[in-house]
Amino acid sequence: MDGDASVLAALQARLQHRFSQPKLLARALTHRSFSSEHNERLEFLGDSVLNLAVAAMLYERLGALPEGDLSRVRANLVKQETLHQIAAGLGLSDVLKLGEGEARSGGQRRPSILADALEAVIGAVHLDAGYDAAEALVHRLYRDVEINPGMQAAAKDPKTELQEWLQGRKMKLPVYRVAGVLGAAHKQTFDVECEIPELGATERGIGPSRRAGEQAAAAAMLQTLKSRQK
């Protein structure tokens, strides 16, 4: 077994999932600075799988909480900081493939890169073995993460606040799209669009990662919506 295969086998043991398509795992661990065969599409998929799996988990465990509080607890569990901690515990920083510039700038330990890689791994498991396997992985990943109603007191990030604002008015959730990616692979800027079709409203945000760009776009949208109310 060569070095890469041995490293991936060790990670699969930690994940408690053996891939029938190992190339999916390899891609999930590949940053766009390393190759055109990178993990961003898997990250996109994994983000949705993660949110659904965590929502179902909270629905079962916190049956007394209303919708708004469930949303806030979920936001705490899927935020970058939490995902970064889980990814670090799995040792993802040691198996990521990054371009030279990104590696030199400390990309292996950058919270946004590790959080995105974890979502990509979840997406890879979903493609490899289906939703049930991906959901089971999410449950294992959160086994040691504290989950309690008190998390509702945590500060809201712009995406969560916007989501609650819309839900309180019986409106659909916003749609986020990456409008453009600027800069060198190791120092990129993401231009993200936030759209609320029901209101015919669109705002843009810029950040060093897709996640940061979404937060910036959500903050801009909140400012616009609140100004309309004045």
NUPA-472852 format. One record per residue (C-alpha): residue number from 1; residue in one letter; x, y, z. Coordinates in pm, 1 decimal. Example, Ala and Ser with C-alpha at 12.3 -4.5 7.8 and 13.67 -1.06 7.14 Angstrom:
2
n->1	res->A	px->1230.0	py->-450.0	pz->780.0;
n->2	res->S	px->1367.0	py->-106.0	pz->714.0;
***
This chain:
230
n->1	res->M	px->0.0	py->0.0	pz->0.0;
n->2	res->D	px->151.3	py->336.3	pz->-97.1;
n->3	res->G	px->168.7	py->639.1	pz->131.1;
n->4	res->D	px->-143.3	py->814.6	pz->5.5;
n->5	res->A	px->-350.9	py->497.6	pz->21.6;
n->6	res->S	px->-230.1	py->428.9	pz->375.0;
n->7	res->V	px->-320.1	py->781.3	pz->487.5;
n->8	res->L	px->-666.2	py->757.4	pz->331.3;
n->9	res->A	px->-721.6	py->414.9	pz->488.1;
n->10	res->A	px->-639.3	py->558.2	pz->831.4;
n->11	res->L	px->-884.4	py->844.1	pz->778.0;
n->12	res->Q	px->-1156.7	py->601.4	pz->670.3;
n->13	res->A	px->-1101.7	py->411.4	pz->993.7;
n->14	res->R	px->-1150.5	py->734.3	pz->1191.4;
n->15	res->L	px->-1463.1	py->814.1	pz->989.3;
n->16	res->Q	px->-1585.5	py->456.1	pz->1036.1;
n->17	res->H	px->-1674.4	py->447.9	pz->668.2;
n->18	res->R	px->-1485.9	py->254.0	pz->403.8;
n->19	res->F	px->-1530.9	py->407.2	pz->59.8;
n->20	res->S	px->-1624.6	py->184.0	pz->-230.6;
n->21	res->Q	px->-1509.3	py->479.0	pz->-445.8;
n->22	res->P	px->-1186.3	py->603.9	pz->-278.1;
n->23	res->K	px->-1147.6	py->873.4	pz->-543.0;
n->24	res->L	px->-1441.9	py->1056.7	pz->-385.9;
n->25	res->L	px->-1255.2	py->1085.9	pz->-57.4;
n->26	res->A	px->-938.6	py->1195.9	pz->-235.6;
n->27	res->R	px->-1130.4	py->1470.7	pz->-413.1;
n->28	res->A	px->-1299.5	py->1580.9	pz->-89.6;
n->29	res->L	px->-953.8	py->1648.4	pz->53.3;
n->30	res->T	px->-827.3	py->1843.5	pz->-249.2;
n->31	res->H	px->-833.3	py->2223.1	pz->-232.9;
n->32	res->R	px->-885.7	py->2425.4	pz->-549.4;
n->33	res->S	px->-530.4	py->2561.4	pz->-515.6;
n->34	res->F	px->-393.7	py->2209.6	pz->-575.4;
n->35	res->S	px->-594.8	py->2089.1	pz->-873.7;
n->36	res->S	px->-888.5	py->2159.9	pz->-1102.8;
n->37	res->E	px->-1032.3	py->1835.3	pz->-961.2;
n->38	res->H	px->-1110.0	py->2001.5	pz->-629.5;
n->39	res->N	px->-1367.6	py->1962.4	pz->-353.0;
n->40	res->E	px->-1601.5	py->2260.1	pz->-395.2;
n->41	res->R	px->-1888.0	py->2070.1	pz->-560.0;
n->42	res->L	px->-1867.8	py->1805.0	pz->-287.4;
n->43	res->E	px->-1865.8	py->2082.6	pz->-28.0;
n->44	res->F	px->-2183.8	py->2227.0	pz->-180.9;
n->45	res->L	px->-2353.4	py->1888.2	pz->-156.1;
n->46	res->G	px->-2220.3	py->1814.4	pz->190.7;
n->47	res->D	px->-2345.3	py->2147.0	pz->323.6;
n->48	res->S	px->-2704.2	py->2051.1	pz->237.3;
n->49	res->V	px->-2667.2	py->1696.0	pz->370.1;
n->50	res->L	px->-2517.2	py->1827.3	pz->694.9;
n->51	res->N	px->-2796.5	py->2079.6	pz->749.2;
n->52	res->L	px->-3066.9	py->1817.2	pz->691.9;
n->53	res->A	px->-2898.0	py->1558.6	pz->914.8;
n->54	res->V	px->-2845.0	py->1806.8	pz->1198.2;
n->55	res->A	px->-3201.7	py->1939.9	pz->1163.8;
n->56	res->A	px->-3342.4	py->1586.8	pz->1194.1;
n->57	res->M	px->-3115.4	py->1515.2	pz->1491.3;
n->58	res->L	px->-3234.2	py->1828.0	pz->1672.2;
n->59	res->Y	px->-3597.4	py->1758.1	pz->1588.4;
n->60	res->E	px->-3564.5	py->1425.3	pz->1770.5;
n->61	res->R	px->-3352.5	py->1540.8	pz->2065.0;
n->62	res->L	px->-3505.3	py->1880.4	pz->2138.1;
n->63	res->G	px->-3872.5	py->1811.9	pz->2084.5;
n->64	res->A	px->-3988.2	py->2097.0	pz->2305.7;
n->65	res->L	px->-3810.8	py->2374.9	pz->2115.3;
n->66	res->P	px->-3999.4	py->2589.2	pz->1862.0;
n->67	res->E	px->-3878.6	py->2632.4	pz->1505.4;
n->68	res->G	px->-3685.6	py->2954.5	pz->1558.5;
n->69	res->D	px->-3484.6	py->2814.2	pz->1848.6;
n->70	res->L	px->-3413.4	py->2492.3	pz->1658.8;
n->71	res->S	px->-3275.5	py->2703.2	pz->1374.1;
n->72	res->R	px->-3048.0	py->2890.3	pz->1611.8;
n->73	res->V	px->-2914.5	py->2572.2	pz->1773.4;
n->74	res->R	px->-2851.1	py->2425.0	pz->1430.1;
n->75	res->A	px->-2664.4	py->2740.5	pz->1328.0;
n->76	res->N	px->-2434.2	py->2688.6	pz->1625.7;
n->77	res->L	px->-2366.9	py->2329.4	pz->1522.2;
n->78	res->V	px->-2295.6	py->2394.2	pz->1153.7;
n->79	res->K	px->-2100.9	py->2718.9	pz->1191.4;
n->80	res->Q	px->-1739.3	py->2735.8	pz->1079.2;
n->81	res->E	px->-1594.8	py->2724.1	pz->1429.9;
n->82	res->T	px->-1773.6	py->2398.8	pz->1518.1;
n->83	res->L	px->-1690.0	py->2234.2	pz->1185.4;
n->84	res->H	px->-1327.7	py->2343.1	pz->1221.4;
n->85	res->Q	px->-1303.2	py->2178.4	pz->1562.8;
n->86	res->I	px->-1453.0	py->1852.9	pz->1433.3;
n->87	res->A	px->-1225.9	py->1855.2	pz->1126.7;
n->88	res->A	px->-918.2	py->1917.9	pz->1342.1;
n->89	res->G	px->-1016.0	py->1629.3	pz->1567.5;
n->90	res->L	px->-1035.2	py->1401.3	pz->1263.6;
n->91	res->G	px->-687.6	py->1507.5	pz->1156.6;
n->92	res->L	px->-803.4	py->1653.9	pz->824.9;
n->93	res->S	px->-526.1	py->1915.6	pz->839.9;
n->94	res->D	px->-271.3	py->1636.1	pz->790.7;
n->95	res->V	px->-434.6	py->1489.5	pz->479.9;
n->96	res->L	px->-544.5	py->1797.8	pz->283.8;
n->97	res->K	px->-390.5	py->1856.7	pz->-57.5;
n->98	res->L	px->-310.8	py->2224.0	pz->-108.3;
n->99	res->G	px->-116.5	py->2421.7	pz->-364.5;
n->100	res->E	px->229.8	py->2541.3	pz->-258.7;
n->101	res->G	px->122.2	py->2900.0	pz->-197.1;
n->102	res->E	px->-177.1	py->2799.0	pz->12.2;
n->103	res->A	px->33.1	py->2550.9	pz->210.3;
n->104	res->R	px->302.1	py->2811.3	pz->279.8;
n->105	res->S	px->41.7	py->3055.7	pz->409.8;
n->106	res->G	px->-85.6	py->2800.9	pz->664.3;
n->107	res->G	px->-385.1	py->2674.2	pz->469.6;
n->108	res->Q	px->-374.2	py->2335.5	pz->642.9;
n->109	res->R	px->-495.5	py->2495.5	pz->961.6;
n->110	res->R	px->-717.8	py->2767.3	pz->822.6;
n->111	res->P	px->-1064.8	py->2723.9	pz->979.1;
n->112	res->S	px->-1255.0	py->2798.1	pz->656.3;
n->113	res->I	px->-1056.0	py->2540.1	pz->455.6;
n->114	res->L	px->-1094.9	py->2270.5	pz->720.6;
n->115	res->A	px->-1467.2	py->2339.0	pz->764.6;
n->116	res->D	px->-1520.4	py->2322.8	pz->388.2;
n->117	res->A	px->-1321.7	py->1997.9	pz->365.0;
n->118	res->L	px->-1536.8	py->1838.6	pz->634.5;
n->119	res->E	px->-1851.4	py->1927.9	pz->442.0;
n->120	res->A	px->-1689.9	py->1785.0	pz->127.3;
n->121	res->V	px->-1619.2	py->1457.0	pz->309.4;
n->122	res->I	px->-1984.8	py->1437.9	pz->414.1;
n->123	res->G	px->-2086.9	py->1498.4	pz->52.8;
n->124	res->A	px->-1845.2	py->1228.5	pz->-61.4;
n->125	res->V	px->-1995.4	py->974.2	pz->179.3;
n->126	res->H	px->-2342.3	py->1063.0	pz->50.9;
n->127	res->L	px->-2237.2	py->994.0	pz->-309.5;
n->128	res->D	px->-2047.7	py->680.8	pz->-210.5;
n->129	res->A	px->-2314.1	py->510.7	pz->-0.2;
n->130	res->G	px->-2629.8	py->722.0	pz->12.9;
n->131	res->Y	px->-2797.3	py->957.7	pz->256.9;
n->132	res->D	px->-2835.8	py->707.4	pz->541.8;
n->133	res->A	px->-2459.9	py->649.8	pz->551.2;
n->134	res->A	px->-2393.3	py->1024.4	pz->542.9;
n->135	res->E	px->-2646.5	py->1086.7	pz->820.6;
n->136	res->A	px->-2486.6	py->813.9	pz->1032.1;
n->137	res->L	px->-2149.3	py->982.8	pz->978.9;
n->138	res->V	px->-2290.5	py->1317.1	pz->1094.5;
n->139	res->H	px->-2423.2	py->1150.8	pz->1409.5;
n->140	res->R	px->-2077.0	py->1005.7	pz->1478.6;
n->141	res->L	px->-1907.4	py->1339.1	pz->1415.1;
n->142	res->Y	px->-2134.9	py->1512.9	pz->1665.6;
n->143	res->R	px->-2120.0	py->1238.7	pz->1926.4;
n->144	res->D	px->-1896.2	py->1445.8	pz->2155.4;
n->145	res->V	px->-2039.0	py->1787.8	pz->2067.2;
n->146	res->E	px->-2259.5	py->1937.4	pz->2336.7;
n->147	res->I	px->-2615.6	py->1989.3	pz->2215.3;
n->148	res->N	px->-2860.5	py->2164.4	pz->2445.0;
n->149	res->P	px->-3135.9	py->2425.9	pz->2431.6;
n->150	res->G	px->-2903.3	py->2676.9	pz->2597.7;
n->151	res->M	px->-2724.6	py->2715.0	pz->2266.2;
n->152	res->Q	px->-3016.5	py->2934.2	pz->2160.8;
n->153	res->A	px->-2857.2	py->3215.8	pz->2360.7;
n->154	res->A	px->-2556.5	py->3226.2	pz->2130.1;
n->155	res->A	px->-2516.6	py->3533.9	pz->1913.7;
n->156	res->K	px->-2682.3	py->3505.2	pz->1574.9;
n->157	res->D	px->-2473.5	py->3525.7	pz->1263.4;
n->158	res->P	px->-2620.7	py->3719.5	pz->966.8;
n->159	res->K	px->-2735.8	py->3405.1	pz->780.4;
n->160	res->T	px->-2924.1	py->3278.8	pz->1085.0;
n->161	res->E	px->-3077.2	py->3619.2	pz->1156.1;
n->162	res->L	px->-3190.4	py->3653.1	pz->794.2;
n->163	res->Q	px->-3335.8	py->3302.6	pz->797.6;
n->164	res->E	px->-3533.3	py->3375.9	pz->1114.2;
n->165	res->W	px->-3651.5	py->3710.1	pz->975.0;
n->166	res->L	px->-3792.9	py->3532.6	pz->669.2;
n->167	res->Q	px->-3939.2	py->3239.7	pz->862.5;
n->168	res->G	px->-4116.7	py->3483.3	pz->1094.6;
n->169	res->R	px->-4292.8	py->3622.1	pz->786.8;
n->170	res->K	px->-4368.4	py->3278.0	pz->637.5;
n->171	res->M	px->-4126.2	py->3337.7	pz->349.8;
n->172	res->K	px->-3893.3	py->3093.6	pz->174.9;
n->173	res->L	px->-3524.6	py->3080.7	pz->263.3;
n->174	res->P	px->-3279.3	py->3291.6	pz->61.9;
n->175	res->V	px->-3081.4	py->3152.4	pz->-229.5;
n->176	res->Y	px->-2702.4	py->3194.1	pz->-226.2;
n->177	res->R	px->-2488.3	py->3178.3	pz->-540.7;
n->178	res->V	px->-2118.4	py->3231.5	pz->-598.6;
n->179	res->A	px->-2112.8	py->3512.0	pz->-856.3;
n->180	res->G	px->-1737.5	py->3511.9	pz->-899.8;
n->181	res->V	px->-1401.5	py->3406.4	pz->-757.3;
n->182	res->L	px->-1113.9	py->3653.7	pz->-775.8;
n->183	res->G	px->-743.7	py->3635.5	pz->-700.3;
n->184	res->A	px->-474.2	py->3368.5	pz->-698.2;
n->185	res->A	px->-564.4	py->3019.5	pz->-578.9;
n->186	res->H	px->-394.5	py->3067.8	pz->-241.9;
n->187	res->K	px->-555.6	py->3405.8	pz->-176.1;
n->188	res->Q	px->-901.9	py->3406.9	pz->-327.8;
n->189	res->T	px->-1198.5	py->3634.9	pz->-274.2;
n->190	res->F	px->-1552.3	py->3501.3	pz->-314.3;
n->191	res->D	px->-1824.8	py->3728.4	pz->-449.2;
n->192	res->V	px->-2156.2	py->3579.6	pz->-331.9;
n->193	res->E	px->-2510.5	py->3679.0	pz->-424.5;
n->194	res->C	px->-2802.8	py->3649.2	pz->-183.0;
n->195	res->E	px->-3148.4	py->3651.7	pz->-343.5;
n->196	res->I	px->-3498.1	py->3654.0	pz->-195.3;
n->197	res->P	px->-3720.9	py->3585.8	pz->-498.2;
n->198	res->E	px->-4044.8	py->3662.9	pz->-313.4;
n->199	res->L	px->-3924.9	py->4017.3	pz->-246.4;
n->200	res->G	px->-3739.5	py->4064.7	pz->-572.7;
n->201	res->A	px->-3434.5	py->4152.3	pz->-360.7;
n->202	res->T	px->-3069.9	py->4072.2	pz->-435.9;
n->203	res->E	px->-2756.2	py->4171.6	pz->-245.6;
n->204	res->R	px->-2388.5	py->4083.2	pz->-279.8;
n->205	res->G	px->-2116.2	py->4009.5	pz->-27.7;
n->206	res->I	px->-1743.4	py->3945.1	pz->-52.3;
n->207	res->G	px->-1525.0	py->3728.2	pz->170.7;
n->208	res->P	px->-1211.0	py->3510.4	pz->177.6;
n->209	res->S	px->-1424.1	py->3194.3	pz->155.9;
n->210	res->R	px->-1763.9	py->3097.4	pz->17.2;
n->211	res->R	px->-1897.2	py->3079.7	pz->371.2;
n->212	res->A	px->-1766.4	py->3427.3	pz->457.8;
n->213	res->G	px->-1909.9	py->3565.6	pz->133.9;
n->214	res->E	px->-2252.3	py->3422.8	pz->220.3;
n->215	res->Q	px->-2240.8	py->3585.6	pz->563.5;
n->216	res->A	px->-2145.9	py->3920.7	pz->409.5;
n->217	res->A	px->-2427.0	py->3893.6	pz->154.1;
n->218	res->A	px->-2676.1	py->3802.7	pz->428.3;
n->219	res->A	px->-2563.2	py->4102.7	pz->634.4;
n->220	res->A	px->-2614.9	py->4331.0	pz->333.8;
n->221	res->M	px->-2960.0	py->4183.0	pz->275.9;
n->222	res->L	px->-3058.1	py->4234.7	pz->640.5;
n->223	res->Q	px->-2952.7	py->4598.3	pz->620.8;
n->224	res->T	px->-3165.2	py->4646.9	pz->309.4;
n->225	res->L	px->-3471.0	py->4478.1	pz->459.4;
n->226	res->K	px->-3446.6	py->4671.7	pz->786.0;
n->227	res->S	px->-3409.1	py->5001.0	pz->599.2;
n->228	res->R	px->-3730.6	py->4924.1	pz->409.2;
n->229	res->Q	px->-3915.4	py->4896.0	pz->738.8;
n->230	res->K	px->-3818.9	py->5247.3	pz->853.5;
***
